[in-house]
Amino acid sequence: MTPQQQDSLLEKHATVLLLKDTLAKVKKNAILRSHVNKEKLESTIQRLESEVHDGLKHKKSTSNKATPSKGACRSKGCKDDESDESDGEESDVYSDMPGKAQVTEDDEYELAHYLASAASRRKWGSYDQNDWVGFAARNKKRNRRGWRNWYNGNPKRKERIDSLVAEYKKELEEDTLDGHVKYIQTDDGDVQEIVMEEFYDAVYY
């Protein structure tokens, strides 16, 4: 029942109460009886009561039907997102969802490398959040939500990947000034090797 229908039903109910009160006064007051058509008033009350009764009956029948809740999925795309939302939450296995591309151990290492790189930082909004859109563009086995929830959904898997991320970050830090070689991360996350002698020659000479 729409808000407009509910308002109309309440208005009719209020009118019925008012007319009943008027009818009671008519029965007691001879002057009112001479000016008011009691039969017509009773007929109007019965008609409005019938309409109110039918309206309440209709409201009860529609409220018992299963109606989508706020935010309920109404499209295939939404259902796909829901399946990605729950991807990997229950088990620590690589093939989490039947029918989807199988995630392997290599994907786990690839994600760890990505999260350890500068490319995983968002280029917009909060920089302390991972750019899952960027990783989904590289690895199309999952969409951004699917990868994010595959990573966050299982504590053991997340711990394993985080351990690899810390290991890769440490290696990058140690290799940054390793003898005469400097390793620099480019914007796309790749590691570029620069010979320090050539670097100093280019800067100072």
PyMOL CGO cylinders between C-alpha atoms (Angstrom):
from pymol import cmd
from pymol.cgo import CYLINDER

trace = [
    CYLINDER, 0.00, 0.00, 0.00, 1.33, 3.38, -1.01, 0.3, 1, 1, 1, 1, 1, 1,
    CYLINDER, 1.33, 3.38, -1.01, 1.58, 6.32, 1.42, 0.3, 1, 1, 1, 1, 1, 1,
    CYLINDER, 1.58, 6.32, 1.42, -1.24, 8.04, -0.51, 0.3, 1, 1, 1, 1, 1, 1,
    CYLINDER, -1.24, 8.04, -0.51, -3.51, 5.02, -0.06, 0.3, 1, 1, 1, 1, 1, 1,
    CYLINDER, -3.51, 5.02, -0.06, -2.70, 4.88, 3.65, 0.3, 1, 1, 1, 1, 1, 1,
    CYLINDER, -2.70, 4.88, 3.65, -3.53, 8.58, 4.04, 0.3, 1, 1, 1, 1, 1, 1,
    CYLINDER, -3.53, 8.58, 4.04, -6.84, 8.07, 2.23, 0.3, 1, 1, 1, 1, 1, 1,
    CYLINDER, -6.84, 8.07, 2.23, -7.68, 5.12, 4.48, 0.3, 1, 1, 1, 1, 1, 1,
    CYLINDER, -7.68, 5.12, 4.48, -6.94, 7.11, 7.63, 0.3, 1, 1, 1, 1, 1, 1,
    CYLINDER, -6.94, 7.11, 7.63, -9.02, 10.01, 6.36, 0.3, 1, 1, 1, 1, 1, 1,
    CYLINDER, -9.02, 10.01, 6.36, -12.00, 7.74, 5.71, 0.3, 1, 1, 1, 1, 1, 1,
    CYLINDER, -12.00, 7.74, 5.71, -11.67, 6.18, 9.16, 0.3, 1, 1, 1, 1, 1, 1,
    CYLINDER, -11.67, 6.18, 9.16, -11.61, 9.62, 10.78, 0.3, 1, 1, 1, 1, 1, 1,
    CYLINDER, -11.61, 9.62, 10.78, -14.70, 10.61, 8.77, 0.3, 1, 1, 1, 1, 1, 1,
    CYLINDER, -14.70, 10.61, 8.77, -16.53, 7.48, 9.95, 0.3, 1, 1, 1, 1, 1, 1,
    CYLINDER, -16.53, 7.48, 9.95, -15.80, 8.35, 13.58, 0.3, 1, 1, 1, 1, 1, 1,
    CYLINDER, -15.80, 8.35, 13.58, -17.00, 11.92, 13.05, 0.3, 1, 1, 1, 1, 1, 1,
    CYLINDER, -17.00, 11.92, 13.05, -20.22, 10.82, 11.32, 0.3, 1, 1, 1, 1, 1, 1,
    CYLINDER, -20.22, 10.82, 11.32, -20.93, 8.26, 14.04, 0.3, 1, 1, 1, 1, 1, 1,
    CYLINDER, -20.93, 8.26, 14.04, -20.56, 10.97, 16.65, 0.3, 1, 1, 1, 1, 1, 1,
    CYLINDER, -20.56, 10.97, 16.65, -22.91, 13.19, 14.64, 0.3, 1, 1, 1, 1, 1, 1,
    CYLINDER, -22.91, 13.19, 14.64, -25.44, 10.36, 14.31, 0.3, 1, 1, 1, 1, 1, 1,
    CYLINDER, -25.44, 10.36, 14.31, -25.40, 9.80, 18.07, 0.3, 1, 1, 1, 1, 1, 1,
    CYLINDER, -25.40, 9.80, 18.07, -26.13, 13.50, 18.63, 0.3, 1, 1, 1, 1, 1, 1,
    CYLINDER, -26.13, 13.50, 18.63, -28.93, 13.45, 16.02, 0.3, 1, 1, 1, 1, 1, 1,
    CYLINDER, -28.93, 13.45, 16.02, -30.67, 10.61, 17.84, 0.3, 1, 1, 1, 1, 1, 1,
    CYLINDER, -30.67, 10.61, 17.84, -30.61, 12.59, 21.08, 0.3, 1, 1, 1, 1, 1, 1,
    CYLINDER, -30.61, 12.59, 21.08, -31.44, 16.05, 19.73, 0.3, 1, 1, 1, 1, 1, 1,
    CYLINDER, -31.44, 16.05, 19.73, -34.83, 16.75, 18.18, 0.3, 1, 1, 1, 1, 1, 1,
    CYLINDER, -34.83, 16.75, 18.18, -33.63, 19.94, 16.51, 0.3, 1, 1, 1, 1, 1, 1,
    CYLINDER, -33.63, 19.94, 16.51, -30.78, 18.10, 14.75, 0.3, 1, 1, 1, 1, 1, 1,
    CYLINDER, -30.78, 18.10, 14.75, -33.18, 15.34, 13.67, 0.3, 1, 1, 1, 1, 1, 1,
    CYLINDER, -33.18, 15.34, 13.67, -35.23, 17.92, 11.81, 0.3, 1, 1, 1, 1, 1, 1,
    CYLINDER, -35.23, 17.92, 11.81, -32.23, 19.11, 9.83, 0.3, 1, 1, 1, 1, 1, 1,
    CYLINDER, -32.23, 19.11, 9.83, -30.27, 15.89, 9.22, 0.3, 1, 1, 1, 1, 1, 1,
    CYLINDER, -30.27, 15.89, 9.22, -31.29, 12.95, 7.06, 0.3, 1, 1, 1, 1, 1, 1,
    CYLINDER, -31.29, 12.95, 7.06, -30.54, 10.09, 9.45, 0.3, 1, 1, 1, 1, 1, 1,
    CYLINDER, -30.54, 10.09, 9.45, -30.99, 7.35, 6.81, 0.3, 1, 1, 1, 1, 1, 1,
    CYLINDER, -30.99, 7.35, 6.81, -28.58, 9.03, 4.42, 0.3, 1, 1, 1, 1, 1, 1,
    CYLINDER, -28.58, 9.03, 4.42, -26.08, 9.54, 7.22, 0.3, 1, 1, 1, 1, 1, 1,
    CYLINDER, -26.08, 9.54, 7.22, -26.25, 5.87, 8.22, 0.3, 1, 1, 1, 1, 1, 1,
    CYLINDER, -26.25, 5.87, 8.22, -25.84, 4.82, 4.58, 0.3, 1, 1, 1, 1, 1, 1,
    CYLINDER, -25.84, 4.82, 4.58, -22.74, 7.01, 4.24, 0.3, 1, 1, 1, 1, 1, 1,
    CYLINDER, -22.74, 7.01, 4.24, -21.27, 5.53, 7.43, 0.3, 1, 1, 1, 1, 1, 1,
    CYLINDER, -21.27, 5.53, 7.43, -21.84, 1.97, 6.19, 0.3, 1, 1, 1, 1, 1, 1,
    CYLINDER, -21.84, 1.97, 6.19, -20.25, 2.75, 2.81, 0.3, 1, 1, 1, 1, 1, 1,
    CYLINDER, -20.25, 2.75, 2.81, -17.16, 4.32, 4.35, 0.3, 1, 1, 1, 1, 1, 1,
    CYLINDER, -17.16, 4.32, 4.35, -16.82, 1.49, 6.90, 0.3, 1, 1, 1, 1, 1, 1,
    CYLINDER, -16.82, 1.49, 6.90, -16.95, -1.02, 4.04, 0.3, 1, 1, 1, 1, 1, 1,
    CYLINDER, -16.95, -1.02, 4.04, -14.24, 0.88, 2.15, 0.3, 1, 1, 1, 1, 1, 1,
    CYLINDER, -14.24, 0.88, 2.15, -12.05, 1.05, 5.25, 0.3, 1, 1, 1, 1, 1, 1,
    CYLINDER, -12.05, 1.05, 5.25, -12.54, -2.67, 5.89, 0.3, 1, 1, 1, 1, 1, 1,
    CYLINDER, -12.54, -2.67, 5.89, -11.61, -3.55, 2.30, 0.3, 1, 1, 1, 1, 1, 1,
    CYLINDER, -11.61, -3.55, 2.30, -8.56, -1.28, 2.48, 0.3, 1, 1, 1, 1, 1, 1,
    CYLINDER, -8.56, -1.28, 2.48, -7.32, -2.91, 5.67, 0.3, 1, 1, 1, 1, 1, 1,
    CYLINDER, -7.32, -2.91, 5.67, -7.91, -6.35, 4.18, 0.3, 1, 1, 1, 1, 1, 1,
    CYLINDER, -7.91, -6.35, 4.18, -5.89, -5.40, 1.08, 0.3, 1, 1, 1, 1, 1, 1,
    CYLINDER, -5.89, -5.40, 1.08, -3.10, -3.96, 3.21, 0.3, 1, 1, 1, 1, 1, 1,
    CYLINDER, -3.10, -3.96, 3.21, -2.87, -7.16, 5.26, 0.3, 1, 1, 1, 1, 1, 1,
    CYLINDER, -2.87, -7.16, 5.26, -2.73, -9.38, 2.17, 0.3, 1, 1, 1, 1, 1, 1,
    CYLINDER, -2.73, -9.38, 2.17, 0.03, -7.33, 0.53, 0.3, 1, 1, 1, 1, 1, 1,
    CYLINDER, 0.03, -7.33, 0.53, 2.12, -7.10, 3.70, 0.3, 1, 1, 1, 1, 1, 1,
    CYLINDER, 2.12, -7.10, 3.70, 2.17, -10.90, 3.97, 0.3, 1, 1, 1, 1, 1, 1,
    CYLINDER, 2.17, -10.90, 3.97, 3.73, -11.23, 0.54, 0.3, 1, 1, 1, 1, 1, 1,
    CYLINDER, 3.73, -11.23, 0.54, 7.50, -11.48, 0.26, 0.3, 1, 1, 1, 1, 1, 1,
    CYLINDER, 7.50, -11.48, 0.26, 8.71, -8.02, -0.69, 0.3, 1, 1, 1, 1, 1, 1,
    CYLINDER, 8.71, -8.02, -0.69, 12.34, -7.14, -1.43, 0.3, 1, 1, 1, 1, 1, 1,
    CYLINDER, 12.34, -7.14, -1.43, 14.02, -5.47, 1.51, 0.3, 1, 1, 1, 1, 1, 1,
    CYLINDER, 14.02, -5.47, 1.51, 15.90, -2.22, 1.16, 0.3, 1, 1, 1, 1, 1, 1,
    CYLINDER, 15.90, -2.22, 1.16, 19.11, -2.90, -0.74, 0.3, 1, 1, 1, 1, 1, 1,
    CYLINDER, 19.11, -2.90, -0.74, 17.91, -6.31, -1.95, 0.3, 1, 1, 1, 1, 1, 1,
    CYLINDER, 17.91, -6.31, -1.95, 19.42, -7.60, -5.16, 0.3, 1, 1, 1, 1, 1, 1,
    CYLINDER, 19.42, -7.60, -5.16, 17.15, -7.17, -8.19, 0.3, 1, 1, 1, 1, 1, 1,
    CYLINDER, 17.15, -7.17, -8.19, 19.52, -7.82, -11.10, 0.3, 1, 1, 1, 1, 1, 1,
    CYLINDER, 19.52, -7.82, -11.10, 21.99, -10.42, -12.36, 0.3, 1, 1, 1, 1, 1, 1,
    CYLINDER, 21.99, -10.42, -12.36, 24.86, -7.96, -11.98, 0.3, 1, 1, 1, 1, 1, 1,
    CYLINDER, 24.86, -7.96, -11.98, 23.96, -7.44, -8.36, 0.3, 1, 1, 1, 1, 1, 1,
    CYLINDER, 23.96, -7.44, -8.36, 23.92, -11.21, -7.79, 0.3, 1, 1, 1, 1, 1, 1,
    CYLINDER, 23.92, -11.21, -7.79, 27.34, -11.47, -9.39, 0.3, 1, 1, 1, 1, 1, 1,
    CYLINDER, 27.34, -11.47, -9.39, 28.63, -8.83, -6.99, 0.3, 1, 1, 1, 1, 1, 1,
    CYLINDER, 28.63, -8.83, -6.99, 27.12, -10.75, -4.06, 0.3, 1, 1, 1, 1, 1, 1,
    CYLINDER, 27.12, -10.75, -4.06, 28.92, -13.92, -5.12, 0.3, 1, 1, 1, 1, 1, 1,
    CYLINDER, 28.92, -13.92, -5.12, 32.18, -11.98, -5.30, 0.3, 1, 1, 1, 1, 1, 1,
    CYLINDER, 32.18, -11.98, -5.30, 31.41, -10.41, -1.92, 0.3, 1, 1, 1, 1, 1, 1,
    CYLINDER, 31.41, -10.41, -1.92, 31.41, -13.84, -0.25, 0.3, 1, 1, 1, 1, 1, 1,
    CYLINDER, 31.41, -13.84, -0.25, 34.27, -15.20, -2.35, 0.3, 1, 1, 1, 1, 1, 1,
    CYLINDER, 34.27, -15.20, -2.35, 36.77, -17.08, -0.20, 0.3, 1, 1, 1, 1, 1, 1,
    CYLINDER, 36.77, -17.08, -0.20, 35.26, -16.29, 3.17, 0.3, 1, 1, 1, 1, 1, 1,
    CYLINDER, 35.26, -16.29, 3.17, 34.75, -19.86, 4.29, 0.3, 1, 1, 1, 1, 1, 1,
    CYLINDER, 34.75, -19.86, 4.29, 37.71, -21.88, 3.08, 0.3, 1, 1, 1, 1, 1, 1,
    CYLINDER, 37.71, -21.88, 3.08, 41.44, -21.49, 2.62, 0.3, 1, 1, 1, 1, 1, 1,
    CYLINDER, 41.44, -21.49, 2.62, 41.53, -23.10, -0.82, 0.3, 1, 1, 1, 1, 1, 1,
    CYLINDER, 41.53, -23.10, -0.82, 42.42, -21.65, -4.19, 0.3, 1, 1, 1, 1, 1, 1,
    CYLINDER, 42.42, -21.65, -4.19, 39.30, -22.65, -6.13, 0.3, 1, 1, 1, 1, 1, 1,
    CYLINDER, 39.30, -22.65, -6.13, 36.78, -20.89, -3.92, 0.3, 1, 1, 1, 1, 1, 1,
    CYLINDER, 36.78, -20.89, -3.92, 33.78, -20.56, -6.20, 0.3, 1, 1, 1, 1, 1, 1,
    CYLINDER, 33.78, -20.56, -6.20, 32.54, -23.20, -8.69, 0.3, 1, 1, 1, 1, 1, 1,
    CYLINDER, 32.54, -23.20, -8.69, 32.39, -21.87, -12.24, 0.3, 1, 1, 1, 1, 1, 1,
    CYLINDER, 32.39, -21.87, -12.24, 34.97, -19.15, -11.65, 0.3, 1, 1, 1, 1, 1, 1,
    CYLINDER, 34.97, -19.15, -11.65, 38.53, -19.07, -12.91, 0.3, 1, 1, 1, 1, 1, 1,
    CYLINDER, 38.53, -19.07, -12.91, 40.66, -21.05, -10.49, 0.3, 1, 1, 1, 1, 1, 1,
    CYLINDER, 40.66, -21.05, -10.49, 42.93, -18.99, -8.27, 0.3, 1, 1, 1, 1, 1, 1,
    CYLINDER, 42.93, -18.99, -8.27, 46.34, -20.60, -7.85, 0.3, 1, 1, 1, 1, 1, 1,
    CYLINDER, 46.34, -20.60, -7.85, 49.33, -20.15, -5.60, 0.3, 1, 1, 1, 1, 1, 1,
    CYLINDER, 49.33, -20.15, -5.60, 50.90, -17.99, -8.31, 0.3, 1, 1, 1, 1, 1, 1,
    CYLINDER, 50.90, -17.99, -8.31, 48.02, -15.54, -7.96, 0.3, 1, 1, 1, 1, 1, 1,
    CYLINDER, 48.02, -15.54, -7.96, 48.73, -15.35, -4.25, 0.3, 1, 1, 1, 1, 1, 1,
    CYLINDER, 48.73, -15.35, -4.25, 52.37, -14.45, -4.92, 0.3, 1, 1, 1, 1, 1, 1,
    CYLINDER, 52.37, -14.45, -4.92, 51.32, -11.96, -7.60, 0.3, 1, 1, 1, 1, 1, 1,
    CYLINDER, 51.32, -11.96, -7.60, 48.94, -10.24, -5.18, 0.3, 1, 1, 1, 1, 1, 1,
    CYLINDER, 48.94, -10.24, -5.18, 51.64, -10.10, -2.50, 0.3, 1, 1, 1, 1, 1, 1,
    CYLINDER, 51.64, -10.10, -2.50, 54.08, -8.50, -4.96, 0.3, 1, 1, 1, 1, 1, 1,
    CYLINDER, 54.08, -8.50, -4.96, 51.42, -6.01, -5.98, 0.3, 1, 1, 1, 1, 1, 1,
    CYLINDER, 51.42, -6.01, -5.98, 50.55, -5.06, -2.39, 0.3, 1, 1, 1, 1, 1, 1,
    CYLINDER, 50.55, -5.06, -2.39, 54.24, -4.59, -1.62, 0.3, 1, 1, 1, 1, 1, 1,
    CYLINDER, 54.24, -4.59, -1.62, 54.68, -2.24, -4.58, 0.3, 1, 1, 1, 1, 1, 1,
    CYLINDER, 54.68, -2.24, -4.58, 53.94, 1.45, -4.90, 0.3, 1, 1, 1, 1, 1, 1,
    CYLINDER, 53.94, 1.45, -4.90, 51.34, 0.62, -7.56, 0.3, 1, 1, 1, 1, 1, 1,
    CYLINDER, 51.34, 0.62, -7.56, 48.98, -0.76, -4.92, 0.3, 1, 1, 1, 1, 1, 1,
    CYLINDER, 48.98, -0.76, -4.92, 48.46, 2.69, -3.40, 0.3, 1, 1, 1, 1, 1, 1,
    CYLINDER, 48.46, 2.69, -3.40, 45.31, 4.43, -4.55, 0.3, 1, 1, 1, 1, 1, 1,
    CYLINDER, 45.31, 4.43, -4.55, 45.87, 7.41, -6.81, 0.3, 1, 1, 1, 1, 1, 1,
    CYLINDER, 45.87, 7.41, -6.81, 42.71, 9.07, -5.49, 0.3, 1, 1, 1, 1, 1, 1,
    CYLINDER, 42.71, 9.07, -5.49, 40.92, 9.37, -2.16, 0.3, 1, 1, 1, 1, 1, 1,
    CYLINDER, 40.92, 9.37, -2.16, 42.67, 7.86, 0.84, 0.3, 1, 1, 1, 1, 1, 1,
    CYLINDER, 42.67, 7.86, 0.84, 46.22, 6.74, 0.02, 0.3, 1, 1, 1, 1, 1, 1,
    CYLINDER, 46.22, 6.74, 0.02, 46.24, 4.26, 2.89, 0.3, 1, 1, 1, 1, 1, 1,
    CYLINDER, 46.24, 4.26, 2.89, 43.80, 2.04, 0.97, 0.3, 1, 1, 1, 1, 1, 1,
    CYLINDER, 43.80, 2.04, 0.97, 44.74, -0.57, -1.59, 0.3, 1, 1, 1, 1, 1, 1,
    CYLINDER, 44.74, -0.57, -1.59, 43.94, 0.00, -5.25, 0.3, 1, 1, 1, 1, 1, 1,
    CYLINDER, 43.94, 0.00, -5.25, 41.96, -3.18, -5.95, 0.3, 1, 1, 1, 1, 1, 1,
    CYLINDER, 41.96, -3.18, -5.95, 40.80, -1.80, -9.28, 0.3, 1, 1, 1, 1, 1, 1,
    CYLINDER, 40.80, -1.80, -9.28, 44.41, -1.75, -10.42, 0.3, 1, 1, 1, 1, 1, 1,
    CYLINDER, 44.41, -1.75, -10.42, 45.03, -5.36, -9.41, 0.3, 1, 1, 1, 1, 1, 1,
    CYLINDER, 45.03, -5.36, -9.41, 41.77, -6.53, -11.01, 0.3, 1, 1, 1, 1, 1, 1,
    CYLINDER, 41.77, -6.53, -11.01, 42.94, -4.90, -14.24, 0.3, 1, 1, 1, 1, 1, 1,
    CYLINDER, 42.94, -4.90, -14.24, 46.13, -6.98, -14.08, 0.3, 1, 1, 1, 1, 1, 1,
    CYLINDER, 46.13, -6.98, -14.08, 44.55, -10.23, -12.97, 0.3, 1, 1, 1, 1, 1, 1,
    CYLINDER, 44.55, -10.23, -12.97, 41.09, -10.68, -14.44, 0.3, 1, 1, 1, 1, 1, 1,
    CYLINDER, 41.09, -10.68, -14.44, 40.17, -13.85, -12.53, 0.3, 1, 1, 1, 1, 1, 1,
    CYLINDER, 40.17, -13.85, -12.53, 38.22, -11.68, -10.10, 0.3, 1, 1, 1, 1, 1, 1,
    CYLINDER, 38.22, -11.68, -10.10, 36.81, -8.16, -10.12, 0.3, 1, 1, 1, 1, 1, 1,
    CYLINDER, 36.81, -8.16, -10.12, 37.98, -5.56, -7.61, 0.3, 1, 1, 1, 1, 1, 1,
    CYLINDER, 37.98, -5.56, -7.61, 35.46, -6.66, -4.99, 0.3, 1, 1, 1, 1, 1, 1,
    CYLINDER, 35.46, -6.66, -4.99, 36.24, -10.31, -5.59, 0.3, 1, 1, 1, 1, 1, 1,
    CYLINDER, 36.24, -10.31, -5.59, 39.98, -9.86, -5.02, 0.3, 1, 1, 1, 1, 1, 1,
    CYLINDER, 39.98, -9.86, -5.02, 39.46, -7.63, -2.00, 0.3, 1, 1, 1, 1, 1, 1,
    CYLINDER, 39.46, -7.63, -2.00, 37.19, -10.16, -0.33, 0.3, 1, 1, 1, 1, 1, 1,
    CYLINDER, 37.19, -10.16, -0.33, 39.33, -13.12, -1.36, 0.3, 1, 1, 1, 1, 1, 1,
    CYLINDER, 39.33, -13.12, -1.36, 42.21, -11.39, 0.43, 0.3, 1, 1, 1, 1, 1, 1,
    CYLINDER, 42.21, -11.39, 0.43, 40.26, -10.22, 3.48, 0.3, 1, 1, 1, 1, 1, 1,
    CYLINDER, 40.26, -10.22, 3.48, 37.81, -13.10, 3.72, 0.3, 1, 1, 1, 1, 1, 1,
    CYLINDER, 37.81, -13.10, 3.72, 40.08, -15.79, 5.14, 0.3, 1, 1, 1, 1, 1, 1,
    CYLINDER, 40.08, -15.79, 5.14, 42.36, -15.03, 8.12, 0.3, 1, 1, 1, 1, 1, 1,
    CYLINDER, 42.36, -15.03, 8.12, 44.93, -17.72, 7.27, 0.3, 1, 1, 1, 1, 1, 1,
    CYLINDER, 44.93, -17.72, 7.27, 45.21, -16.62, 3.66, 0.3, 1, 1, 1, 1, 1, 1,
    CYLINDER, 45.21, -16.62, 3.66, 45.47, -12.94, 4.63, 0.3, 1, 1, 1, 1, 1, 1,
    CYLINDER, 45.47, -12.94, 4.63, 48.18, -13.74, 7.18, 0.3, 1, 1, 1, 1, 1, 1,
    CYLINDER, 48.18, -13.74, 7.18, 50.11, -15.72, 4.57, 0.3, 1, 1, 1, 1, 1, 1,
    CYLINDER, 50.11, -15.72, 4.57, 49.89, -12.95, 1.98, 0.3, 1, 1, 1, 1, 1, 1,
    CYLINDER, 49.89, -12.95, 1.98, 50.75, -10.24, 4.53, 0.3, 1, 1, 1, 1, 1, 1,
    CYLINDER, 50.75, -10.24, 4.53, 53.84, -12.22, 5.48, 0.3, 1, 1, 1, 1, 1, 1,
    CYLINDER, 53.84, -12.22, 5.48, 54.91, -12.32, 1.83, 0.3, 1, 1, 1, 1, 1, 1,
    CYLINDER, 54.91, -12.32, 1.83, 54.21, -8.59, 1.47, 0.3, 1, 1, 1, 1, 1, 1,
    CYLINDER, 54.21, -8.59, 1.47, 56.45, -7.81, 4.45, 0.3, 1, 1, 1, 1, 1, 1,
    CYLINDER, 56.45, -7.81, 4.45, 59.16, -10.05, 3.01, 0.3, 1, 1, 1, 1, 1, 1,
    CYLINDER, 59.16, -10.05, 3.01, 59.00, -8.39, -0.41, 0.3, 1, 1, 1, 1, 1, 1,
    CYLINDER, 59.00, -8.39, -0.41, 59.06, -4.89, 1.10, 0.3, 1, 1, 1, 1, 1, 1,
    CYLINDER, 59.06, -4.89, 1.10, 62.12, -5.79, 3.15, 0.3, 1, 1, 1, 1, 1, 1,
    CYLINDER, 62.12, -5.79, 3.15, 63.88, -7.10, 0.05, 0.3, 1, 1, 1, 1, 1, 1,
    CYLINDER, 63.88, -7.10, 0.05, 63.13, -3.87, -1.79, 0.3, 1, 1, 1, 1, 1, 1,
    CYLINDER, 63.13, -3.87, -1.79, 64.51, -1.79, 1.08, 0.3, 1, 1, 1, 1, 1, 1,
    CYLINDER, 64.51, -1.79, 1.08, 67.68, -3.88, 1.28, 0.3, 1, 1, 1, 1, 1, 1,
    CYLINDER, 67.68, -3.88, 1.28, 68.19, -3.73, -2.47, 0.3, 1, 1, 1, 1, 1, 1,
    CYLINDER, 68.19, -3.73, -2.47, 67.66, 0.02, -2.70, 0.3, 1, 1, 1, 1, 1, 1,
    CYLINDER, 67.66, 0.02, -2.70, 71.32, 0.75, -1.91, 0.3, 1, 1, 1, 1, 1, 1,
    CYLINDER, 71.32, 0.75, -1.91, 73.05, -2.57, -2.44, 0.3, 1, 1, 1, 1, 1, 1,
    CYLINDER, 73.05, -2.57, -2.44, 76.64, -1.78, -3.40, 0.3, 1, 1, 1, 1, 1, 1,
    CYLINDER, 76.64, -1.78, -3.40, 76.65, 0.18, -6.64, 0.3, 1, 1, 1, 1, 1, 1,
    CYLINDER, 76.65, 0.18, -6.64, 73.16, -0.79, -7.71, 0.3, 1, 1, 1, 1, 1, 1,
    CYLINDER, 73.16, -0.79, -7.71, 69.97, 1.05, -6.92, 0.3, 1, 1, 1, 1, 1, 1,
    CYLINDER, 69.97, 1.05, -6.92, 66.51, -0.44, -7.40, 0.3, 1, 1, 1, 1, 1, 1,
    CYLINDER, 66.51, -0.44, -7.40, 63.66, 2.01, -7.98, 0.3, 1, 1, 1, 1, 1, 1,
    CYLINDER, 63.66, 2.01, -7.98, 59.98, 1.18, -8.24, 0.3, 1, 1, 1, 1, 1, 1,
    CYLINDER, 59.98, 1.18, -8.24, 58.20, 2.73, -11.18, 0.3, 1, 1, 1, 1, 1, 1,
    CYLINDER, 58.20, 2.73, -11.18, 54.57, 3.88, -11.03, 0.3, 1, 1, 1, 1, 1, 1,
    CYLINDER, 54.57, 3.88, -11.03, 53.29, 0.60, -12.42, 0.3, 1, 1, 1, 1, 1, 1,
    CYLINDER, 53.29, 0.60, -12.42, 55.03, -1.36, -9.65, 0.3, 1, 1, 1, 1, 1, 1,
    CYLINDER, 55.03, -1.36, -9.65, 57.87, -2.74, -11.75, 0.3, 1, 1, 1, 1, 1, 1,
    CYLINDER, 57.87, -2.74, -11.75, 61.37, -2.60, -10.30, 0.3, 1, 1, 1, 1, 1, 1,
    CYLINDER, 61.37, -2.60, -10.30, 63.96, -0.76, -12.38, 0.3, 1, 1, 1, 1, 1, 1,
    CYLINDER, 63.96, -0.76, -12.38, 67.69, -1.37, -11.84, 0.3, 1, 1, 1, 1, 1, 1,
    CYLINDER, 67.69, -1.37, -11.84, 70.02, 1.63, -12.06, 0.3, 1, 1, 1, 1, 1, 1,
    CYLINDER, 70.02, 1.63, -12.06, 73.83, 1.37, -11.92, 0.3, 1, 1, 1, 1, 1, 1,
    CYLINDER, 73.83, 1.37, -11.92, 74.91, 3.97, -9.37, 0.3, 1, 1, 1, 1, 1, 1,
    CYLINDER, 74.91, 3.97, -9.37, 78.04, 5.04, -11.29, 0.3, 1, 1, 1, 1, 1, 1,
    CYLINDER, 78.04, 5.04, -11.29, 75.88, 5.96, -14.27, 0.3, 1, 1, 1, 1, 1, 1,
    CYLINDER, 75.88, 5.96, -14.27, 73.42, 7.67, -11.91, 0.3, 1, 1, 1, 1, 1, 1,
    CYLINDER, 73.42, 7.67, -11.91, 76.12, 9.86, -10.33, 0.3, 1, 1, 1, 1, 1, 1,
    CYLINDER, 76.12, 9.86, -10.33, 77.71, 10.59, -13.72, 0.3, 1, 1, 1, 1, 1, 1,
    CYLINDER, 77.71, 10.59, -13.72, 74.38, 11.81, -15.03, 0.3, 1, 1, 1, 1, 1, 1,
    CYLINDER, 74.38, 11.81, -15.03, 73.78, 14.05, -12.00, 0.3, 1, 1, 1, 1, 1, 1,
    CYLINDER, 73.78, 14.05, -12.00, 77.19, 15.49, -11.17, 0.3, 1, 1, 1, 1, 1, 1,
    CYLINDER, 77.19, 15.49, -11.17, 79.13, 15.54, -14.45, 0.3, 1, 1, 1, 1, 1, 1,
]
cmd.load_cgo(trace, "trace")
